[in-house]
Amino acid sequence: MLRLRPRPAETLLFTTLPAASLEPNNSQYKMTYSNIPRASIHVGSNKKAFSSQMGNEAERRGWDEKRYRLRNAETEKNNHYNYSRKHLNFEIAKGCKVMPLGSNPVPLNERLQMRHDELGFRPYMDAKHPSQIAKNSPNSLVNIIFGGDHEVMKELAFGDQEIDTSDPYADNSHIKLMPAITDWAKDTYRFCCRLWGEENIIGFDVHCDETGVHAHVLTVPMERVRERGRIGSKYVHKNNLDKVLSTREWKALPKEERAYYIKSELTKDSVERVSYAKVWGETAKDKSKYLSDLHTKYYNEVGCKYGLQRGIPYDELSPEERRGRRHKNKVTLEAERQAKLAIVEAKKLKANIEAETAIVTEQKEAAQKELKTAQSGFLAKIFQPGKYKNEEATRLKESYNAGVKEATNSFIKATGLKWNGEPTATSLGQRFRMIWDSNKSLSQELKSKDSIILEKDAKIKSLNAKVTTLTEEVNGLKYRLTLIDADAVDRLQTAKNAEMVRADKAESELSTLRSDYERLSRKWNEIWNEPEYNEAARKVKARKEEETRLAEEAKREEQARENRRQTVLDSIVTNGKDSLRSFALTDRIDFNEQEAKSIYYGIMAIAQKFGFDLCTKNGVSSAVRKLLEGLSWNGCTSFRMECVTNWTKLFAENDNMYDSHAINNFICFIDYMSCSSKTNVTTGGSNGCADQLTNWDGTQKIGLEALPKKKRGMSQ
């Protein structure tokens, strides 16, 4: 498949990362990314069937909180389903109507089958496995995922609300869906309808409960072709244009009536059919061009309205960029995303450290400048009076008072002090002491700032070391990212070589088998040319045909026997019900002998038919209930119906009526009748014995004895 979009970094392969380029820098690869948001269109692999499980996942049918947890536990797939955002999912129905996801009562897979039935599509079934679709069956559906840049789609769906879509267990029940995402979904739905037809858009499901917002579109590739078959003719009546006959109907008319019809040629109508190759391309090149045009059309009609640019075509990329755009699974994409996030965080930390280092350096320079200023001021205050000459020192020694006065005046003049009154040595010493103390505190402050500067220098050194370490880690991550696809290419090349070796080996084995087959075929033909083998084969074939015929006849005979057995049982049950019905219409309170025998054998027939055990009380009760179920009580009062029902139960449940000997005899009789072609049976025919079953003509059946001589009378 041609990849015209940057591959996504999210878990579902539908968002688009900026295009990446690799540039060598000092024997290291430097990866740069464009920050242009782009749309993404992911066309799934060719499909021949769509299961109900896939439809339930797309429509979230039956997905409760437990189901979400189980799907997130599949670490190899790197899923990020958030149950608290399930209510934000929606779908676009016919007529561009926005509905909650799963609102359609007909599941997605059934809607797909209904559309296939409308188009008359039937997949090829595997000859060895009739319940499976054959590999050479044509592709009958296309699953497409529309999405875009992660941040753009997130802003369309959630606006400026704070949300972490990568956390599957975060509580996002308070999040509201923005109208912008429904506008994007409607525009995308209209785009698909214009391109493939609304009747062929089976499902349009928008998922907002995963890492990135995206839409699943299930379509049926359909083309319109001319109807197959020969073009016939039709004959239209001259005076009645609504009267149209076919060629066969016209020829069936008398010759004098044919002149009233005019012949006109029929035209073939166009029909719809499923055709993946005609829509998406018959060759890989055609399919690549179709996908490229699809991306361009989507950008011109939808993507440009939402700030989603078109990706760079695959054939215009450099080899390094192509390697970064290859299809990757979710685990690889998640690893790349985590690595890129780590690089971004490392860069942010490095920038913060550099800013802090600049601030500390500025503070250090300010402190050093302040220290120099303070030192120069202190020296100016102390040593600015000037150098005293030797003569002045001598005069100070000779005249203490004069020297003190002159020194005092010089000091006052140098420091610019103002005195109230005449300065004395004591006041001058006090003032000098005050200046010295203030300068001493200033010196201590300068020492403390110097120690702070030393600490900042040490911190700057540690931060610089940390920045160096982070830079090395970032470079290592970048280099590892460049090797991800390279390693994949090597693995694929190794696998391809292994498959080629295996294919060559299989080809050689196939050639050997073909030569063996040809040799055995020649030998087999030589053997069949011998007359003895031909005669033996003819006899074997005849014997197998005879065995097959006998087996089929035995099967048919067994089925016919079973049918006759059921017919005999039904006839006996019908006789019993008729006798019970005739008794119910009388005023008698006891069965006569013929009625008793009919009811007795009817109960036995029901027991044989439904498998009731007459040796137990429950079995007898069940047989009686079955006998009374379909009985017609028309013309009987409710009291009479209740009495007859109770009398029948008492009659049937009389002890020792159904012993094993009588039941075995009855079974033998039924088996005997099932072997005969005469299945019309009555109980007590006109010419038969009253205590035995007879045929329709009154002849006695062998195998049954008289009923037990017990009293069957009932009292009211």
C-alpha positions as MATLAB code, in Angstrom:
seq = 'MLRLRPRPAETLLFTTLPAASLEPNNSQYKMTYSNIPRASIHVGSNKKAFSSQMGNEAERRGWDEKRYRLRNAETEKNNHYNYSRKHLNFEIAKGCKVMPLGSNPVPLNERLQMRHDELGFRPYMDAKHPSQIAKNSPNSLVNIIFGGDHEVMKELAFGDQEIDTSDPYADNSHIKLMPAITDWAKDTYRFCCRLWGEENIIGFDVHCDETGVHAHVLTVPMERVRERGRIGSKYVHKNNLDKVLSTREWKALPKEERAYYIKSELTKDSVERVSYAKVWGETAKDKSKYLSDLHTKYYNEVGCKYGLQRGIPYDELSPEERRGRRHKNKVTLEAERQAKLAIVEAKKLKANIEAETAIVTEQKEAAQKELKTAQSGFLAKIFQPGKYKNEEATRLKESYNAGVKEATNSFIKATGLKWNGEPTATSLGQRFRMIWDSNKSLSQELKSKDSIILEKDAKIKSLNAKVTTLTEEVNGLKYRLTLIDADAVDRLQTAKNAEMVRADKAESELSTLRSDYERLSRKWNEIWNEPEYNEAARKVKARKEEETRLAEEAKREEQARENRRQTVLDSIVTNGKDSLRSFALTDRIDFNEQEAKSIYYGIMAIAQKFGFDLCTKNGVSSAVRKLLEGLSWNGCTSFRMECVTNWTKLFAENDNMYDSHAINNFICFIDYMSCSSKTNVTTGGSNGCADQLTNWDGTQKIGLEALPKKKRGMSQ';
ca = [
       0.000    0.000    0.000;
       1.268    3.458   -0.850;
       1.826    5.588    2.232;
       1.119    9.216    1.403;
       0.827   10.438    4.991;
       3.357   10.529    7.791;
       2.732    7.481    9.925;
       0.873    8.210   13.184;
       2.467    8.156   16.607;
      -0.712    7.219   18.437;
      -1.951    3.738   19.203;
      -4.518    3.308   16.435;
      -2.458    4.328   13.378;
      -4.741    7.176   12.411;
      -3.074   10.419   13.581;
      -0.225   12.015   11.679;
       3.153   13.013   13.007;
       5.065   15.771   11.221;
       7.355   14.571    8.461;
      10.780   13.517    9.716;
      14.156   13.989    8.049;
      17.526   12.541    9.062;
      20.761   14.522    8.606;
      24.241   13.232    9.549;
      26.090   15.475   12.006;
      29.531   14.472   13.347;
      28.913   10.758   12.714;
      25.526   11.077   14.463;
      22.074   11.263   12.922;
      20.119   14.392   13.698;
      16.326   14.013   13.431;
      14.162   17.062   12.747;
      10.390   17.192   12.536;
       8.113   19.586   10.709;
       5.424   21.083   12.906;
       2.851   21.253   10.085;
      -0.343   19.365   11.118;
      -1.459   16.920    8.435;
      -4.480   14.751    7.713;
      -4.227   10.969    7.661;
      -6.100    8.310    5.679;
      -5.319    4.709    6.568;
      -6.759    2.080    4.203;
      -6.885   -1.333    5.856;
      -5.659   -4.540    4.302;
      -7.807   -6.319    1.717;
     -10.821   -7.978    3.332;
     -13.024  -10.827    2.140;
     -15.275  -11.041    5.212;
     -16.354   -8.953    8.196;
     -17.147  -10.825   11.422;
     -19.636   -9.819   14.093;
     -16.740   -9.381   16.554;
     -15.174   -6.732   14.323;
     -18.539   -5.010   14.003;
     -19.085   -5.041   17.774;
     -15.676   -3.445   18.310;
     -16.382   -0.696   15.779;
     -19.820    0.044   17.277;
     -18.811   -0.734   20.912;
     -21.731   -3.175   21.194;
     -21.653   -4.999   24.520;
     -18.555   -3.110   25.653;
     -18.856   -2.563   29.396;
     -16.192   -1.382   31.819;
     -14.821   -4.925   32.185;
     -14.433   -5.237   28.418;
     -12.480   -1.975   28.327;
     -10.105   -3.225   31.041;
      -9.524   -6.504   29.202;
      -8.678   -4.702   25.965;
      -6.265   -2.356   27.756;
      -4.598   -5.387   29.366;
      -3.454   -6.574   25.927;
      -0.001   -5.034   26.241;
       1.252   -6.399   22.924;
      -1.366   -4.259   21.119;
      -0.726   -1.149   23.238;
      -4.414   -0.202   23.512;
      -5.636    2.959   25.265;
      -9.435    2.669   25.562;
     -11.075    5.039   28.098;
     -14.469    3.860   29.393;
     -15.422    7.279   30.835;
     -15.382    8.770   27.295;
     -17.546    6.041   25.737;
     -20.594    8.336   25.770;
     -18.758   10.782   23.476;
     -18.608    8.284   20.571;
     -21.085    8.860   17.762;
     -21.930    7.678   14.255;
     -23.241    9.272   11.049;
     -26.391    7.562    9.718;
     -28.124    7.829    6.349;
     -29.038   11.411    5.531;
     -25.977   12.729    7.435;
     -27.702   12.354   10.820;
     -25.539   12.373   13.966;
     -26.516    9.595   16.398;
     -24.909    7.961   19.468;
     -22.633    5.091   18.540;
     -24.499    1.768   18.309;
     -27.985    3.325   17.921;
     -28.736    1.349   14.766;
     -30.673   -1.817   15.801;
     -29.133   -3.786   12.901;
     -25.473   -4.737   13.623;
     -22.747   -3.645   11.234;
     -21.973   -7.118    9.868;
     -25.663   -7.746    9.099;
     -25.977   -4.419    7.269;
     -22.942   -5.396    5.195;
     -24.522   -8.765    4.336;
     -27.778   -7.037    3.356;
     -25.901   -4.784    0.919;
     -24.064   -7.807   -0.538;
     -27.415   -9.541   -1.033;
     -28.773   -6.475   -2.838;
     -25.787   -6.576   -5.202;
     -26.081  -10.351   -5.632;
     -22.591  -11.005   -4.270;
     -21.663  -14.481   -3.024;
     -18.099  -15.233   -1.870;
     -16.197  -18.297   -3.070;
     -16.225  -21.031   -0.434;
     -13.265  -23.307    0.238;
     -13.772  -26.783   -1.234;
     -11.947  -28.512    1.635;
     -13.567  -26.342    4.325;
     -17.091  -25.430    3.138;
     -17.688  -23.125    6.123;
     -14.650  -20.950    5.266;
     -14.189  -18.409    2.487;
     -11.635  -19.376   -0.152;
      -8.413  -17.401   -0.534;
      -9.170  -16.616   -4.178;
     -12.519  -15.033   -3.306;
     -12.723  -11.380   -4.432;
     -12.381   -8.583   -1.870;
     -15.846   -7.398   -0.932;
     -15.279   -4.529    1.533;
     -12.840   -1.746    2.423;
     -12.226   -0.409    5.941;
     -10.828    3.148    5.993;
      -9.714    5.277    8.963;
      -9.840    9.070    8.656;
      -7.927   11.152   11.181;
      -5.305   13.832   11.480;
      -2.748   15.558   13.657;
      -3.246   14.591   17.298;
      -3.419   18.140   18.676;
      -5.736   19.398   15.915;
      -8.192   16.506   16.346;
      -8.023   16.902   20.126;
      -8.882   20.603   19.850;
     -11.756   19.861   17.445;
     -13.232   17.258   19.811;
     -12.566   18.745   23.263;
     -11.662   22.410   22.699;
      -9.610   23.927   25.556;
     -10.739   21.370   28.158;
      -7.919   19.758   30.147;
      -7.704   16.084   29.164;
      -5.010   13.400   28.942;
      -6.082   11.042   26.165;
      -3.116    8.696   26.686;
      -4.317    7.647   30.179;
      -6.915    4.858   29.739;
      -7.961    5.002   33.412;
      -8.425    8.774   33.768;
     -11.904   10.021   34.751;
     -13.153   12.024   31.749;
     -16.882   11.726   32.468;
     -17.132   15.529   32.789;
     -15.685   16.153   29.320;
     -18.114   17.557   26.745;
     -17.907   17.069   22.993;
     -17.410   20.191   20.899;
     -19.538   20.907   17.775;
     -16.389   21.222   15.625;
     -15.756   17.461   15.623;
     -19.302   16.735   14.363;
     -18.790   19.281   11.565;
     -15.553   17.526   10.584;
     -17.308   14.133   10.684;
     -20.208   15.395    8.527;
     -17.824   16.859    5.932;
     -15.866   13.596    5.829;
     -19.127   11.598    5.503;
     -20.299   13.772    2.589;
     -16.872   13.356    0.970;
     -17.201    9.538    1.201;
     -20.771    9.643   -0.142;
     -19.721   11.693   -3.161;
     -16.830    9.349   -3.851;
     -18.411    5.911   -3.289;
     -22.166    6.493   -2.950;
     -24.194    6.784    0.255;
     -25.808    3.367   -0.264;
     -22.315    1.800   -0.162;
     -21.309    3.492    3.127;
     -22.234    0.694    5.521;
     -20.913    2.346    8.680;
     -19.349    5.664    9.721;
     -18.247    5.407   13.377;
     -16.328    8.174   15.193;
     -14.259    7.059   18.217;
     -13.466    9.645   20.911;
     -12.528    7.147   23.648;
      -9.024    6.333   22.387;
      -5.734    8.234   22.307;
      -6.627   10.083   19.123;
      -9.999   10.990   17.640;
     -10.684    9.203   14.344;
     -13.483    7.819   12.152;
     -13.927    4.239   10.853;
     -15.618    4.024    7.452;
     -16.794    0.627    6.139;
     -17.554    0.687    2.401;
     -18.497   -1.770   -0.342;
     -16.572   -1.282   -3.646;
     -19.290   -1.122   -6.290;
     -19.247   -0.509  -10.039;
     -22.035   -0.233  -12.605;
     -21.797   -2.534  -15.644;
     -24.092   -3.580  -18.481;
     -26.347   -6.539  -17.833;
     -25.133   -9.902  -19.122;
     -26.974  -12.163  -21.564;
     -28.283  -11.982  -25.105;
     -30.358   -9.046  -26.299;
     -33.842  -10.230  -27.228;
     -36.700   -8.603  -29.067;
     -40.145   -7.473  -28.034;
     -43.371   -7.061  -30.018;
     -45.636   -4.088  -29.289;
     -49.292   -3.948  -30.368;
     -49.994   -1.222  -32.910;
     -53.182    0.006  -31.238;
     -52.227   -0.714  -27.599;
     -48.682    0.221  -26.682;
     -49.060   -1.285  -23.202;
     -49.511   -4.738  -24.715;
     -45.977   -6.153  -25.143;
     -45.118   -9.757  -26.058;
     -41.872  -11.670  -26.078;
     -40.622  -13.494  -29.160;
     -41.924  -16.835  -27.908;
     -45.378  -15.409  -27.129;
     -45.514  -13.698  -30.536;
     -44.690  -16.933  -32.376;
     -47.450  -18.723  -30.479;
     -50.054  -16.379  -31.975;
     -51.942  -17.242  -35.207;
     -50.378  -15.819  -38.326;
     -53.243  -13.422  -38.962;
     -52.757  -11.840  -35.498;
     -48.989  -11.423  -35.785;
     -49.416   -8.575  -38.270;
     -50.890   -6.368  -35.540;
     -47.547   -6.296  -33.658;
     -44.414   -4.283  -34.399;
     -40.951   -5.664  -33.590;
     -38.560   -3.535  -31.517;
     -35.103   -4.316  -30.186;
     -34.430   -4.458  -26.430;
     -31.511   -2.638  -24.845;
     -29.376   -3.931  -22.010;
     -29.768   -2.217  -18.632;
     -26.883   -1.437  -16.337;
     -26.542   -3.352  -13.072;
     -24.506   -2.861   -9.905;
     -21.918   -5.367   -8.768;
     -19.102   -5.691   -6.240;
     -15.700   -5.010   -7.799;
     -12.683   -4.091   -5.685;
     -10.274   -4.008   -8.623;
     -12.381   -1.646  -10.748;
     -12.733    0.873   -7.901;
      -9.349    0.756   -6.140;
      -7.172   -0.396   -9.035;
      -6.315   -3.665  -10.708;
      -2.532   -3.345  -10.263;
      -0.323   -1.999   -7.480;
       0.491    1.051   -9.585;
      -3.194    1.815  -10.212;
      -3.977    1.436   -6.525;
      -1.081    3.723   -5.607;
      -2.363    6.398   -7.970;
      -5.911    6.045   -6.628;
      -4.684    6.503   -3.041;
      -2.613    9.526   -4.035;
      -5.637   11.131   -5.692;
      -7.735   10.239   -2.635;
      -5.393   12.197   -0.340;
      -5.408   15.175   -2.699;
      -9.209   15.236   -2.982;
      -9.639   14.915    0.779;
      -7.328   17.857    1.413;
      -9.067   20.053   -1.182;
     -12.576   19.273    0.102;
     -12.165   18.655    3.860;
      -8.625   18.945    5.230;
      -8.014   22.563    4.213;
     -11.119   23.698    6.159;
      -9.689   22.382    9.449;
      -6.007   23.246    9.045;
      -4.921   19.717    8.070;
      -2.334   19.773    5.282;
      -1.716   17.077    2.694;
       1.256   14.800    3.302;
       4.228   14.564    0.976;
       3.833   11.740   -1.615;
       5.926    8.709   -0.859;
       7.802    8.727   -4.164;
       8.999   12.309   -3.540;
      10.731   11.479   -0.245;
      14.417   10.815    0.251;
      15.538    7.291    1.243;
      15.954    8.410    4.876;
      12.461    9.909    4.931;
      10.980    6.826    3.287;
      12.503    4.686    6.008;
      10.803    6.872    8.605;
       7.458    6.591    6.818;
       7.238    2.812    6.608;
       4.271    1.085    8.180;
       4.920    0.235   11.831;
       2.943   -1.604   14.430;
       1.529   -0.013   17.560;
       4.359   -1.086   19.855;
       7.030    0.485   17.625;
       4.994    3.658   17.250;
       4.474    3.895   21.003;
       8.219    3.413   21.596;
       8.978    6.193   19.127;
       6.377    8.451   20.720;
       7.798    7.890   24.213;
      11.328    8.512   22.915;
      10.250   11.756   21.227;
       8.489   12.886   24.389;
      11.658   12.109   26.361;
      13.686   14.202   23.890;
      11.267   17.116   24.234;
      11.363   16.912   28.037;
      15.163   16.719   27.990;
      15.327   19.785   25.769;
      12.979   21.677   28.091;
      15.074   20.696   31.123;
      18.238   21.739   29.325;
      16.719   25.125   28.459;
      15.635   25.638   32.081;
      19.104   24.750   33.345;
      20.749   27.108   30.859;
      18.386   29.928   31.890;
      19.115   29.309   35.565;
      22.841   29.212   34.819;
      22.603   32.572   33.046;
      20.765   34.082   36.041;
      23.366   32.737   38.499;
      26.207   34.028   36.293;
      24.590   37.459   36.123;
      24.194   37.462   39.916;
      27.845   36.514   40.295;
      28.999   39.332   38.021;
      26.807   41.808   39.909;
      28.205   40.633   43.257;
      31.801   40.892   41.995;
      31.111   44.398   40.675;
      29.547   45.385   44.005;
      32.556   43.968   45.874;
      34.983   45.971   43.767;
      32.930   49.123   44.263;
      32.797   48.604   48.044;
      36.541   47.917   48.233;
      37.377   51.040   46.235;
      35.080   53.142   48.461;
      36.580   51.754   51.618;
      40.109   52.470   50.444;
      39.037   55.918   49.348;
      37.623   56.643   52.774;
      40.703   55.382   54.612;
      43.706   56.201   52.426;
      42.649   59.254   50.435;
      44.045   61.844   52.864;
      47.349   61.355   51.070;
      50.841   60.491   51.983;
      52.295   62.471   54.815;
      55.697   63.785   54.274;
      58.598   63.021   56.590;
      58.631   66.631   57.692;
      55.048   66.511   58.762;
      55.715   63.275   60.688;
      58.609   64.907   62.433;
      56.555   67.951   63.325;
      53.794   65.631   64.623;
      56.323   63.900   66.842;
      57.729   67.225   68.097;
      54.416   68.824   68.753;
      51.744   66.295   69.667;
      48.937   68.756   69.929;
      49.851   70.486   66.716;
      50.191   67.157   64.948;
      46.918   65.866   66.343;
      45.159   69.011   65.276;
      46.700   68.973   61.818;
      45.927   65.240   61.421;
      42.384   65.818   62.635;
      41.850   68.650   60.218;
      43.325   66.619   57.356;
      41.132   63.590   58.186;
      38.018   65.775   58.486;
      38.842   67.402   55.188;
      39.483   64.057   53.485;
      36.319   62.395   54.762;
      34.111   65.430   54.341;
      32.836   65.200   57.913;
      31.029   68.041   59.536;
      31.397   68.704   63.224;
      29.388   70.689   65.612;
      32.076   72.408   67.511;
      35.794   71.798   67.709;
      36.760   68.148   66.999;
      38.761   66.364   69.623;
      40.809   63.181   69.524;
      38.108   61.370   71.467;
      35.281   62.365   69.109;
      37.484   61.662   66.123;
      38.315   58.195   67.468;
      34.663   57.440   68.083;
      33.770   58.493   64.563;
      36.675   56.475   63.143;
      35.509   53.491   65.182;
      32.012   53.795   63.718;
      33.388   53.945   60.172;
      35.610   50.933   60.854;
      32.672   48.898   62.225;
      30.528   49.753   59.211;
      33.336   48.806   56.851;
      33.859   45.591   58.812;
      30.167   44.612   58.388;
      30.480   45.466   54.684;
      33.506   43.205   54.448;
      31.624   40.376   56.137;
      28.731   40.875   53.715;
      31.144   40.775   50.812;
      32.646   37.542   52.154;
      29.166   35.969   52.450;
      28.343   37.004   48.857;
      31.674   35.597   47.764;
      30.755   32.259   49.374;
      27.353   32.392   47.605;
      29.148   32.996   44.320;
      31.344   29.951   44.965;
      28.246   27.830   45.665;
      26.624   29.094   42.464;
      29.784   28.244   40.539;
      29.656   24.702   41.905;
      25.956   24.422   41.024;
      26.638   25.726   37.527;
      29.342   23.106   37.062;
      26.972   20.311   38.207;
      24.198   21.617   35.947;
      26.607   21.795   33.012;
      27.594   18.195   33.690;
      23.915   17.210   33.814;
      23.250   19.049   30.547;
      26.143   17.173   28.948;
      24.744   13.846   30.161;
      21.243   14.681   28.899;
      22.642   15.801   25.556;
      24.445   12.477   25.180;
      21.237   10.587   26.095;
      19.212   12.632   23.587;
      21.765   11.954   20.868;
      21.643    8.259   21.745;
      17.855    8.236   21.534;
      17.973   10.010   18.186;
      20.467    7.494   16.881;
      18.346    4.585   18.133;
      15.297    6.049   16.404;
      17.204    6.126   13.139;
      18.045    2.430   13.543;
      14.489    1.222   14.264;
      13.428    0.941   10.620;
      16.914   -0.043    9.464;
      16.810   -3.082   11.749;
      13.313   -3.865   10.511;
      14.536   -3.764    6.910;
      17.376   -6.143    7.755;
      14.991   -8.530    9.461;
      12.601   -8.423    6.539;
      15.432   -9.033    4.099;
      16.587  -12.035    6.154;
      13.042  -13.403    6.288;
      12.664  -12.851    2.546;
      15.885  -14.757    1.823;
      14.721  -17.622    4.047;
      11.367  -17.738    2.242;
      13.121  -17.756   -1.132;
      15.295  -20.684   -0.039;
      12.218  -22.522    1.193;
      10.394  -21.760   -2.063;
      13.321  -23.113   -4.127;
      13.347  -26.258   -2.019;
       9.594  -26.682   -2.457;
       9.975  -26.161   -6.222;
      12.611  -28.889   -6.428;
      10.424  -31.246   -4.383;
       7.489  -30.441   -6.660;
       9.586  -31.284   -9.733;
      10.545  -34.609   -8.152;
       6.899  -35.377   -7.375;
       5.888  -34.519  -10.928;
       8.474  -36.875  -12.378;
       7.345  -39.646   -9.991;
       3.729  -38.984  -10.958;
       4.513  -39.241  -14.676;
       6.441  -42.463  -14.136;
       3.636  -44.012  -12.073;
       1.072  -42.848  -14.633;
       2.922  -44.631  -17.432;
       3.192  -47.773  -15.324;
      -0.491  -47.556  -14.427;
      -1.477  -47.248  -18.098;
       0.660  -50.252  -18.960;
      -1.027  -52.299  -16.238;
      -4.499  -51.287  -17.409;
      -3.697  -52.490  -20.910;
      -3.601  -56.057  -19.550;
      -7.002  -57.852  -20.085;
      -6.876  -59.618  -16.692;
      -6.768  -56.274  -14.845;
      -9.622  -54.914  -16.923;
     -11.815  -57.892  -16.088;
     -10.927  -57.718  -12.382;
     -11.661  -53.981  -12.318;
     -15.011  -54.557  -14.015;
     -15.981  -57.192  -11.421;
     -14.894  -54.957   -8.515;
     -16.890  -52.076   -9.927;
     -19.957  -54.270  -10.389;
     -19.625  -55.642   -6.852;
     -19.354  -52.120   -5.360;
     -22.360  -50.968   -7.339;
     -24.357  -53.961   -6.118;
     -23.318  -53.325   -2.503;
     -24.305  -49.672   -2.820;
     -27.650  -50.609   -4.337;
     -28.380  -53.160   -1.586;
     -27.409  -50.678    1.113;
     -29.721  -48.034   -0.352;
     -32.548  -50.526   -0.673;
     -32.054  -51.645    2.938;
     -32.092  -48.013    4.047;
     -35.269  -47.317    2.085;
     -36.901  -50.468    3.443;
     -35.970  -49.508    6.998;
     -37.427  -46.043    6.496;
     -40.593  -47.483    4.954;
     -40.910  -49.934    7.825;
     -40.593  -47.150   10.352;
     -43.209  -45.120    8.482;
     -45.573  -48.114    8.470;
     -44.963  -48.635   12.181;
     -45.882  -45.028   12.920;
     -48.959  -45.366   10.703;
     -50.087  -48.463   12.638;
     -49.585  -46.692   15.968;
     -51.458  -43.607   14.720;
     -54.326  -45.800   13.525;
     -54.633  -47.525   16.915;
     -54.501  -44.164   18.736;
     -57.189  -42.779   16.423;
     -59.433  -45.804   17.123;
     -58.969  -45.278   20.863;
     -59.850  -41.585   20.638;
     -62.887  -42.318   18.471;
     -64.164  -44.906   20.986;
     -63.644  -42.469   23.870;
     -65.427  -39.725   21.892;
     -68.418  -41.963   21.132;
     -68.637  -42.991   24.822;
     -68.585  -39.349   25.924;
     -71.607  -38.581   23.736;
     -73.695  -41.284   25.489;
     -75.215  -41.319   28.969;
     -73.486  -44.542   30.013;
     -71.146  -44.659   32.981;
     -69.109  -47.685   31.916;
     -67.156  -48.686   28.797;
     -68.346  -51.621   26.744;
     -65.862  -54.284   25.727;
     -65.080  -52.830   22.305;
     -64.524  -49.316   23.766;
     -62.381  -50.720   26.563;
     -60.181  -52.613   24.085;
     -59.829  -49.579   21.799;
     -58.883  -47.288   24.704;
     -56.583  -49.949   26.196;
     -54.651  -50.458   22.943;
     -54.679  -46.712   22.216;
     -52.871  -46.064   25.521;
     -50.343  -48.779   24.673;
     -49.797  -47.277   21.210;
     -49.165  -43.810   22.701;
     -46.693  -45.307   25.173;
     -44.804  -46.975   22.314;
     -44.862  -43.801   20.214;
     -43.634  -41.408   22.894;
     -41.516  -43.791   24.986;
     -43.664  -43.938   28.173;
     -43.084  -46.801   30.612;
     -46.457  -48.447   31.311;
     -44.999  -50.508   34.134;
     -44.906  -47.328   36.253;
     -47.789  -45.167   37.427;
     -46.190  -41.987   36.015;
     -45.813  -43.571   32.591;
     -49.486  -44.627   32.541;
     -50.601  -41.130   33.646;
     -48.493  -39.508   30.922;
     -49.974  -41.810   28.254;
     -53.529  -41.012   29.400;
     -52.865  -37.255   29.331;
     -51.464  -37.589   25.813;
     -54.581  -39.537   24.733;
     -56.914  -36.866   26.136;
     -54.988  -33.915   24.683;
     -56.388  -33.870   21.144;
     -59.862  -35.202   21.990;
     -62.842  -33.160   20.761;
     -65.466  -32.460   23.459;
     -68.048  -30.786   21.251;
     -71.568  -31.672   22.403;
     -70.436  -32.607   25.935;
     -71.059  -30.639   29.081;
     -68.214  -29.684   31.371;
     -69.483  -32.134   33.971;
     -69.597  -34.963   31.442;
     -66.088  -34.086   30.205;
     -64.742  -34.167   33.775;
     -66.458  -37.498   34.498;
     -65.165  -39.155   31.318;
     -61.664  -37.870   32.045;
     -61.682  -39.294   35.572;
     -63.186  -42.609   34.400;
     -60.480  -42.933   31.762;
     -57.741  -42.307   34.335;
     -59.244  -44.859   36.723;
     -59.586  -47.337   33.872;
     -55.975  -46.869   32.741;
     -54.426  -46.932   36.208;
     -56.093  -50.216   37.208;
     -53.442  -52.564   38.632;
     -51.904  -55.408   36.623;
     -53.407  -54.217   33.350;
     -50.013  -53.544   31.683;
     -47.650  -56.368   32.459;
     -44.481  -57.066   30.509;
     -46.018  -60.058   28.711;
     -48.890  -58.019   27.261;
     -46.563  -55.176   26.284;
     -44.159  -57.570   24.504;
     -47.016  -59.147   22.599;
     -48.229  -55.697   21.528;
     -44.719  -54.765   20.341;
     -44.488  -57.994   18.347;
     -47.817  -57.178   16.725;
     -46.663  -53.680   15.778;
     -43.404  -55.065   14.314;
     -45.384  -57.646   12.366;
     -47.670  -54.967   10.955;
     -44.752  -52.721   10.019;
     -43.349  -55.560    7.861;
     -46.645  -55.876    5.965;
     -47.968  -53.556    3.289;
     -51.446  -53.635    4.892;
     -51.443  -51.063    7.640;
     -55.175  -50.458    8.097;
     -55.911  -51.769   11.596;
     -59.095  -51.744   13.683;
     -59.872  -53.026   17.165;
     -62.673  -55.579   17.045;
     -63.685  -55.585   13.348;
     -67.080  -56.701   12.128;
     -65.949  -60.258   11.383;
     -63.200  -60.569   13.930;
     -62.906  -61.779   17.483;
     -63.972  -59.225   20.052;
     -60.949  -59.698   22.294;
     -58.223  -59.339   19.670;
     -56.994  -56.716   17.168;
     -58.009  -57.392   13.550;
     -57.176  -56.064   10.094;
     -59.522  -53.840    8.103;
     -61.214  -56.904    6.658;
     -61.725  -58.550   10.066;
     -58.908  -61.116    9.816;
     -57.175  -61.890   13.088;
     -53.629  -60.715   13.865;
     -51.176  -63.211   15.271;
     -49.239  -62.550   18.465;
     -51.824  -61.028   20.825;
     -53.839  -62.715   23.493;
     -57.055  -61.713   25.182;
     -57.159  -58.852   27.639;
     -56.836  -59.707   31.308;
     -60.199  -60.739   32.702;
     -60.549  -57.939   35.191;
     -63.497  -55.772   36.044;
     -63.288  -52.373   34.334;
     -66.519  -50.899   35.585;
     -66.567  -47.459   37.150;
     -68.959  -45.866   39.524;
     -69.979  -42.274   39.483;
];
